[in-house]
Amino acid sequence: MTKWKAYLWAGVLVIFGVTGLFAAPQAELWPRWQAHNPQSQVQVDHRAWDRFLQTYVDTNHPSGVHVVRYPQVSTQDRLALEGYIESLESIEVSNLAKEEQLAYWVNMYNAVTVDLILENYPLESIRDIRRPWDTALVRVENEELTLNDIEHRILRPIWNDPRIHYVVNCASSGCPNLQNRAFTRANWDEMFTQAAIQYINHPRGANFTGRQPVFSSIYDWYGVDFGNTVPSVVAHMKQYAQGSTLDQLLAFESGGYGRVRYEYDWTLNAP
C-alpha cells in the first residue's frame, strides 16, 4: 500500500504517494457567501438538471456505482445543460433561503463537473484535465468561482455537514454516487442520507474483504470533517451502515480498531 506523507502548505493539505500528488483543500470560509434571506420563498428551477440526470445517469450498473452515459449525451441535451448552468449563474443566490442555497450549490457543483467532462470527453479520468478544480468555471453575483471554491469555501464551512462529501461528485468511480435526481429544498436532507448509505455500504466506502480494512481516501483527505480519528470515522459510518457492513464495523470496533488502508479510484464514472 502507498505510504503517504502530508504537508500543510498555503491552506492546502498536499498528500504525496507513489501514485502521485493530490491536494486536499482545507475548509476555509468565504464570508461573502454567508448572506441569505430566511424569509425568501424563491424556489430555484432545477427541472432541466433533473431531466438530464434521469436520462443519462445509470443507477443499475453491475459495479454498484452510478455511471454517466457521457457518449450518449445529445447535442440538444448538452445545450440544455449549459443553459441550466447559465440560469444558475443569473440567480441572486445571496437572497435565497439557506436550504435553497444548499441545493443550489450542490446542483451547481455537479452540473458544472458533468459539463466539464463533456467538454473534454473522451478521457479516462477527470485528472486528465488541467487544474479541473482550480479553474474558474462559473460567475455568480459577479464573482468567478472554481469547483474548489464551491466545495471548500462555501459548502463545507457554511453547512458543516459531513454528508456533503457524499453528494458532490468528482466524476470518478471512487467518488460517492452522482444521484439521478436534482437536489431541492424539500428533498436534500433525505437525499444526503441516502447518498451516505449508498457509499458506506459499498466496497469503495468501506471494504472488509481483505486482511486489513480499506476505507475511502475521503476519510483520510477530509478527516477533520469526520473527527480526525479512525474511531470517529467508524462512529460516523455506523450511523449509515447496514447489514454486513455494520457487523464488520462493530467487529472492527470491538477488536480495538487497528490499522486502516485508504484507497480511491480516479477512473471516470462511465460505463
N, C-alpha and C positions, 0 to 999 in steps of 0.2 A: 504493500500500500504506500501511496505517496506520503512522504514526510513533509509537513507544511511548516513554513516559517512566516510569521505575520509581523508587519511593521505598521505603525500608525504614522501616516505622512499626509500633511495638508488636509486633515479631516477625512482621509480615506484609508480604510484598512486594506493594505496591499498584501495578498497572500501568494507566496511563491511555492511552487512544487515542480516535480519533474514534468508535469503536463503543461506547464506554462504559468502565466500570471493572471490572476483575476482580482480586480479592485472592487471591494465590497464597501460602498459608501456608508458612512455613519448617518443616522438621522440627525439632520441639522435644520431646525425650523426656519422657514422663510416667513417672517411675521406678516408680511403683506397679504398672505392668503388666509389669515385667521378671520378676516372680516366675513360676516354672514348676517342674514336677516331672519331672525326667528319667526317673524310674522308672515314671511313670504309663503304664498300658496302656489307659486310658479312651479310647474312640472315640466322638466326638460323632455323633449320628444326623442326617445331612443328607438322608435319603431324601425327605422332604416337599419340600424345596427342589429336589432333583434332578428329581422328578416335575413340579414347576411349570415348571422350565426346559425340560425336554424337550417339554412340552405347548405352551408359549407363545413360545419363542424360535425364530425362523425363521433358520436358518443358510444358506439358499439364496436370499436376496433378491438381485435383479439388481444392486443397488448394491455388493454385496460386504460390506455391513455387516450384522451380526446384529441383526435388529429384533425388537421385542417386540409381540405382538398384544394390546395393552392392552384394546381394546374387547371382546375375546372372553373375557376372564377371567371365569369364572363366580363366582357368589356363594360357592359351596362351596369353590372353589379360593382365593378371596380369604381366606376364613376359615381355610383350611388354611395359607396363607402367614402370616397373623397368628399362628396357633398355633405355627408353626415359629419365628418371631421370639421369641415368649414363651418357648419351650423353650430357646432360646439364652440368654435373659436369666436363666434359672433355674440355669444351669451355673456352677460354681465354676471359672472359666477359669484362675485362678492355680494350680490343682492339676493342670493338663493338661501333657503334654509339649510342648515348644516347637513342634514341627512340627504337632502337633494344634491348638495355638493359632493358628498361621498360617492354616490352613484355616478355623478358626472365625471369625477376624476378617474375612477376605476374604468369606466367605459372608454374614456378618452385614452387612457394608457393602452388598453388592449386594442382598440381600433387603430391607433397610430402604429402599434407594433405590427399588426397584421398588414397594414398598408406598406410599412417599411419592407417587410418580407416580399410582398408582391412587387414592389418597385425593384427589388434586387434578384428576384427569382429567375432562374434556378440557382439554388445554393444548398449546401449541406448543413450549415449552421448559421445562426444569427451572428456568431463571432467572425464569420467571413466578411461581414460588413464593417467598414472602418468606423470606429467610435459610435456604435449604434445607440448607446445610452447617454452619450455626452454631446451629441449634436443637436442644436435647436431645431425642432421639427414642427412646432406649432407656436402660434402667438395668441395669447389670451389677455384681454384687457391691456393691450399694448406691451405685454411682457413676453419675450421669447422664452420658451420652455423646452427642456430636454426631458427624456423619459426619466432620467435620474432626478430631475427637479420634482417631477410629479410624485414619484415613489418615495424619495428620501427627504425631500424638503417640504412636502405638503402632506401626503397620506400618512406616512409613519409618525411624524412628530405631532400632527394635529389630532389624529384619532387614537393613537397609542393602542391599537388593536392588533395583536399578532396574527389574526386571521387575514389581515391584508396580504400577507405573504402567500396565501392560498388563492387569491383572486386576481393578482396582477400577473399576467402571463408573458413569459420571455420567449415564446415560440420555440421551446425546447422540450424534448421528451422527458427530461428530468424535472421539468417545471410542473407545478400544480396545473390542473386542467384548465383550459380555456372553456368556460361554460357555454352552452348553446342558447343561452338567453341573456338579454341585457339586464343589467342591474337597475333597480329603481328605488325610490324612497320606500315603497311598500314591501319590496321583496329582499332587500340587500342583506338583512340580518339572517334570514333563513338560508339564503344562498351562500353567505360566508360560512355558516356552519356546515352546510352540505359539502362545500369545497374542502373544508378541513377534514371531514370524514372520508371523502374520496381519497385524499392524498395520504393520510396517515395509515389507512387500511390497504394501501397499495405498496408493493415492494420498494418503489422509488422513494417512499416516505420513510418506511421502517421495514427492514428486511432481517429476519432472524434465521434464514435457511442455512447460513454458513456457521463456522466455528466462532465467529465474532459478530455481534450486531452491526449492521450497516445502516446509518441514518442518512437522510438527505443532507447535502452540504449547506442547505439553507439554515439548518440548526447550528451550523458552525459559523458561517459568514455573518449571520444576524443573531448570534447567540444572545446579545443583550436584550432582544425582544422576547426571548423565551427564558429569561432568568440567568443566563450565562453559566449554567452548570448542567451536567448530564442529568442529575436528579430533577432539576426544574424542567428540562426538556421532556423527560419521561412523564412528569406530572401534567404537563401541558398535553402531551399526546393521549394520556389516559382519559382526558375529557371527551375525546372523539373516537377513541379506539373501540373496536367491536370484535366479537368472536375470538379467533385465534390470535389476532394482533394484540388484543387486550390481555389474553392469557400470557402471551410471551413477554409483554411489558411488565406484568405483575411478577413473573418468574425472574426476569432480569433485575427488577427492583428488590425482590426478596433475597437474591443472591449477592447483594452488595454492589450492584451495577457492574463495575469492571470497565474494560476498555471498549471504545466505540470507534468504528471507522466511518468516514464521511465520503460519500460519492455523489456525483452529479453527471447526468448525460446531456451534453450540449447538442446532440443531433437534432435536426429540425423536426418539429411535431407534425410531420406529414406522413401519409400512408406508406 
